Amino acid sequence: MDSPKTTVKTTGGEVRGRIEGGVARYLGVPYAAAPFGEHRFRPPAPASWDGVRDAFEHGPTPPKLPYPDVLAGLLPEPFVAGDEILNVAVWAPQGASGAPVMVFFHGGAFTNGSNAVPVYDGTAYARAGVVLVGVNYRLGVEGFLHLPGVPANRGMLDQIAALRWVRENIEAFGGDPGAVTVFGESAGAMSIATLMAMPAAEGLFHRAILQSGAGHHTHQPATAALVANELADAVGVPVDELVDIAPERLLAGHAIMLDRFQSDPRPERWGESARTSLLFAPIVDGETLPATAIERIAAGAGGDVEVLVGANREELLLFLVPTGIVDHIGEDAVAAIVAGFGLPDGAVDRYRANRPEGSAGQLYSDIVTDSAYRIPAVRLAEAHGRAYVYEFAWSSTAYEGRLGACHALELPFVFDTFASSAELTGPNPPRALADAMRSAWVAFATTGDPGWPRYGSERAVRTFGKTVETVLDPCSDLRELWDGIR
């Protein structure tokens, strides 16, 4: 028997969704026009249609390269053909009115991901009384390539357009436009810090949850110019002709450029990308983004937004264990990374004291995890002044337990989507931990209080691991190593 249908009128037109188990789902709803043809490399334009549009299946996904085979099973990447890639997926409690709203921005290094990824299913949130919105935005070349005469940060402008769509339409889905929490993971969290720093996003959201990403991953125009030049060389055209090249050909050029970057990541060739490991990121263009996100937040931008920020204990192991790289890292590589970060004498010994049985590869992971994830989260909490901080510390049982508390592992706990994540979590992950995380996220979105003290002078951190507890200034000896280091 067909599930019941429900129709909602939006600013673009009417959409028809399905109701299953008390949850109304509206998938593939355009919040902006297809960003191709006359709209390509332009700011997002309004979408509209005639009649009632069925919203039963996920909408088209943005052009992107696939993940490497070794990560494809851990990070599934559905492909949905079509041009209307600027769409949202909405999960709402049946009959809701005035419900808190959570808007999710996916990760993927600004080059991968979509709202169709199964782990991002919003059913558990709708059943908890929240209206959840998953957002697609332009990625890679289409969203973040910086070129003269072309609007900067188009992927970020898409996110702002989605938040405006939420403000104008979410009440019709049962949500409260005055209680909007944005949350995201990895590049999605970096996006949220960037949104806090963008004048055009001011007032569009009230709370923010940043998972494994903070305010340090933006690029200057000089780095963007280096990347554009490399892409033009890979495609075989002058830089000013890139805007006329078909998306498929630019993706092929992106793949060539990525291979070059991985084989020769020198800063003089790639600028800040060598530090961030991102070829594409939000650009400090002086207009849409006046300064780096962390600088803007430290100066007071986003000060009226309640913040919850954190990281996973062993983020980098996702990229080192499945590839086998972790077993080929020696003490010389650890010494080189410590020197490259400018850490003080004795840093390696201090990290080794915190993991006395760890291999060189695990020490390398700990140091880079701190540099890219944990310390940026701490810096954002310090800059904001009123943030809550968490750490995800449960270790996956996949790969014989070697993945640890790796990057992206918290996602199936946050969304309660274990069925879509068995290769990442391993069998029988603890559902009680998922309940604890999701309850904290919902409480924060509802009241602004996730259930533990703010970071503050005591540096309170909620740890989600074998136990759930609040710890004061965890690994303070390692945190202090990074004082004064960007």
N, C-alpha and C positions, 0 to 999 in steps of 0.2 A: 504494500500500500504506500502511495506517495506520502511524503511528510507534508505537514501543513505549510502553506505559503504566507508570507507577510510582505506588505508593500509600504515603502517609505518614500516620501517626496524630498529630494535634495535640491540644492541650487542648480544642479546640472540637469535634473530630470528625475523621474520616478525609477526606483529599483525594487525588484522583487526578490526576497530572500526566502530561506527555508528555516523552519523551526524543528529542532530535533532535541529531545530530552530537556526541554525547557530553555534551550539556547537558540536565539535567532542569529543566523549567519548570513552575512551579505559579503560576497567575495567578488573581487575584480571591479570595484566601483571606481570609476575615474574621478580624480580630484583635479585634474588638469588635462589639457588636450595632449594628444600624442606629440612628443617632442621631435618630430621628423618633418621633412618637407620644409615649409615656410617657418616652422617653429623650431627647427634644429639649431642648436647652439644659441638659443634665445632663452630669456626667462620663461617660466611656465605660464601658459595662457589658460583661460577658463575652458572647461569642458561642458558640452551640452549635447542632448540627444532628445529625440521625439519618442513619445509613447513610453511604455513601461519596459525597463531593461532587466532581463533575468540576471541575477547575481548569485548563481549557484556554484560556479567553479572559479578557481583562482585566475586572475587576469594575467596578461602577458608579463614576462619577466624581462628586465633590462639586458641589453647586449653585454656579454661578459665571457671571459675565458673560463674553461673548466678548471677545477682544482687538480693538482697532480694526482695520478692514480692512487698513490699511497695514502692520500688524505680523503679521497672521494667517498669512501664508505663511512668515514668518521664525520664528514661534513657534507651531507647530501645536498645537491644543487639541482632542483627541478628546473626544467626548461618549459616555458609556455610561450608559444609563438604569438606574434602580433605586435602592433605598434603602440597600443594604448598602455604603455608600461607605467605611466604615472597613475597608479591605482592604489586603493586601500582595501584591506579586508577588515570587516567589523564583526565582532562577536558580542552579543548583548543578551542580558537576561530577558527572557520572555516577559513582556508587560512592564519593563523597567521604566522608572521615571526619576529623574534627578540623581542617577547613579554616578559614582566617581568614574572618571575616564582615565585610562592608561593608553598612551601612544608609544608603540615600540618601533625603534629604528634598528634594523639589523646590522650586524657587522660583516666583515669580509674585506678588510684592507682598502675600502673605498673602490674595490674592483669586483667584488663578488657578493652573493646573497640576494634574497628577495623575501617577500612576505609569504611566498608559497612553500618555504622550507617547512617540513612537517613539525620540527621541534618547536616552531613558533605558534602553533595552534593555540588560540585563545580561549578554548572551551572551559578550562579550569577556572579562569578568571571570571568568565560570565556566570559560572555556577557559584562563584563567591560574591556575586553582586556587582561586578565591575563591567563597564563597557570597554572592551579592548579593541584598539585599532592598530593594525600592522601596515607599515608604509613602504612602498617601493619608491626609489629615487634614482636618478641617473648616476651611473657608475663610470669609473675609469675615464677614458677619453671624452665620452659624451658629457659627463658630469663635472670633471675636474681639470681637464686640459686647459691651461691658461694661455690665451693667445691675444695679441693686440687686436682691438676692435671688437672683441667678443666678450659678453658679460662674464665676469669671474664667478666662480663658486656656484655653478648652475645646479649641482647636486644639492647644495645647501639651500639654494632658493627653492628647489622642489620641496625640501622638508618644511620650509616656512610656508609654502603654499598649502601643503597638507595640514599644517597646524591651523591655518586660516580656515580651511575647509572644515576642520573639526569644530572650530569656534562657531561657524555659521550653520552647521548641520547636525551636530551630535545630539542636540536636544530631541530631534525627531527619532533618534535611535534609542532614546531613554537615558542619555547621559547628561551630565551637568557641565556646561561649557565654562563654568566658573571653578571647576575642580579637576583640572587637567594635569596629570603627571606624565612626563616623558620618561621613557627608560630605553636603554640600549646597551649593547655589548660590543666591545672592541671598537671598530670604526664607528659603530652606532653610538657608543659612549663618548668617543672623541667628537662626534657630531654634536652631541648634546652640550658638551663644554663650549664648542664653537657657537652653537645657538645662543648660549648664555652671553656670549661676547658680541653678538651681532645686533646692532640697533634695530633692524627690521623684525627681529623675533621678540622684542620686548613685549611683555604682557600676554604672550600667546600660551604660556604654560606657567604652572604655579609650584610644581615640585619636579624633582629630577632624580633619577636613579642611574648611576653610571657604573657599569660592570666592565672591569678590565679595560679601561680607557679613561683618559682625563684630558688635561688642557695643554699638553706639550707637543702634540703631533699636528702642527700646522707648518706650512712652508712659506718661505719668502719668494717674491717674484723671480729673483735670480735663480733659485732652484727650479722653479716652474719653467723658466726659459731653457735651462739645460735639458730638462725632460722633453720639452717640445722639440728642441733641435735633434735629440736622439730619435724621437719618433719620426720626424721628417726624414731623417737619414734612413731609418729602417723601411719606411714606405717608399722612399725614392722620389720625394717631391719637396719643393721649398716649403718652409714653415707656413707662409701665408696662403698656401693652397690646401692645407690640411682640412679646412672647413668644407671643402668641396669633395672630399674623398668619402666613399660609401662606408658605413659602419663596419661591414665585414672586412674591408681592406684595412681599416684602422685597427681592428682587433688582431689581424695578422701581424701588423706592424708592432702592436703592443706585445705580442708573443715574442717577436724577435728582440725587442728592447728588453724584455724581462730576462731573456737568456743572457744578454750582454751584461745586464746589471748583476745577475747572480754570479757571473764569472769574473767580473771586474768592478767591484763596488767602491771604487776610490772616490773620496769626497770631492776631489778636484774635477771629476767627471760628472758626478751626480748631485753635488751639493748636499743639502740636508737629508736627501733620501738615503744617503749612506748611513746616517745616524738613526733615522726613523724606520728604515726598511720599507718605506712606502714610496712608490713611484708617483702616486697621486694622493693628494691630501688637500684640505682647505687652504686657500692662499690668502696671506695677509696683503690684500690689495689696497688697503687704505680707505676703501669705501664700504663695500659690504662687510668687510672685516678690518677694522681700523688698526688692530694690533693682535699679537698672539692671544689665544684664549686665556692662558694663565695670567698674562699681564693685565688683560682687561678685567678678569675676575678679581685679581688682587687690588685693582683700582676701584672696585665696587660694582662692576657690571654683574647683573644677575643676583644682586644682594637680597632681593625680595623673593628669591626662589629657594624653597627648602631643598636640601641636597642630601642624598645618600650615595656614597661612593665606596668602591672597594676593588679587590683583585683576588685572583686565585693564587694559592701558595706556590705552585710550580708551573706557571704559565708556559714557559718555553718548551717543556717536555713534549707538548703536542707536536712540535716541529722537529724534535730531535730523536724521539723514540721510534715512531713508525718508519722514519727514513733510515734508521740505523746510525745516524750521525753521532748520536750520544756516545757510541762505543769507539769512536775514532778521534775524540777530542782529548788532547794531552795536556799536561801541565803547562806547556809553552803557550797554548791557546788561552788558558786561564790567565796566565801572567800578562799576555798581550791585551786581553779585554780589560783587565784591571788598569793597565797603563793607559789604554785608550780612553777610558772613562775618567781618568785623572784621580782615581781613588788613592788614599794615602798609603804609606808604607804599612805593612802588616795586615792589609785588607784580606789577602788570600788566607792568611792564618786565622783571621776572625771568622771568615765564612766556613773554613774547614772545621773550626771548633763547634759551629752550629750543625754541621753534618759530618761527624767524625768518620763514619764508614762510607761516605759518599765518594763516587768516582770523580775524576776530573770533569767528565761530561755533566754530572749532576751539579758540581760547583759552578760550572759555566752557566748552567740553566738558572741557578739561584741568583747569580750576579746580574744576568741579563733580565730576568724576571723583575728584580728590584728596579733596574734602570728604566725599563719600558712600562711597567705596570704599577708595582707597589709604591715606589717613591712618588711618581706622578699623582697617584691617588692621595697620598699624604700631603703633597704640596697643594693640591686643590682644596683639601679640607682645611689646611692652614690658611690659604688665601681667602676662602669663603668665610671662615670664622665660626660658622654655626652648623657644620655638617655632621652627619652620622657616618661612621666608617664600619665596613665589614671585611672579613676575609673568608674565602671558601677554602676549606682545608681537607675535604674528604678525598681519598685517593681511589681512583678507578681501579677495578680489578682486571681490566683489559691489558693485553701485552704483559701478562704475568705480574701485574701490579706496577709495572715500570712507568706507566703514564703519570702516576701521581695525581695531584690536584691540578691538572693541566688546563690550558686555555680552552674555553668553551664548555668545560665539563659542568659548570653550574647551570647551563641553560635548561637541560631537561628537568633539573630540580626546580628551577624558577617557574617553568611552564607545566610541570607534571606531564611530560611527554616521553616517558621512558620507552614506550613501544617503538618510538622513532629513533632511539639513541643507543641501542644495545651494544653496537660495536664500540661506542665511546665509553660507556659506563661499565661494561661487563654485566654479567647476570646478577639479578636480584639486588639492585641498588636500594638503599634504605628509604622507604616511602616517608617515614617520619621526618627525615631531613628535608624532603621536598615540601611536606606540609609546613614545616617551620619556616622555610625560606619564603614560600608563597604567602603565608600568613603575615610575615613581616612586611613584604612588599605591598600587600593589600592594606595593611594597617597604615603604612606610610602614605599611600595614595589617598586614604580616607581621612586621616587625622593629622598627618605630618609627623607622627611619632612611630617609629618601627618597633619600639619596645625595649630600647636600651639607651644609655646616656649619649649625648653628643660627644664628639671626639675631644674637644676642649683641652684644657691644660693637662689633664690626666691621660690624654690620648687613648680614650676608651674605644676598643675594637670588638665587635661581635664576631666570634669565630663559629663558622658552620662546618663542623667536621664530624668525627665520631661522637662528639658531644657538642652541644650548642651552649656557648658561655661567653661572657664578656671578659676580655683580658685588657689590662692596662699596659699600654706601650709595648706590644709584643716585639721581640727581636730588636730591642732598643739599641743594642750594640752595633747591629748592622745598619739601622736607620741613621745613626750618628755618622757613619762613614760618608754619607752622601751630603752632609751639611756643606753648603757653599758650592755644590756641584749642580749644574743645570741638568 
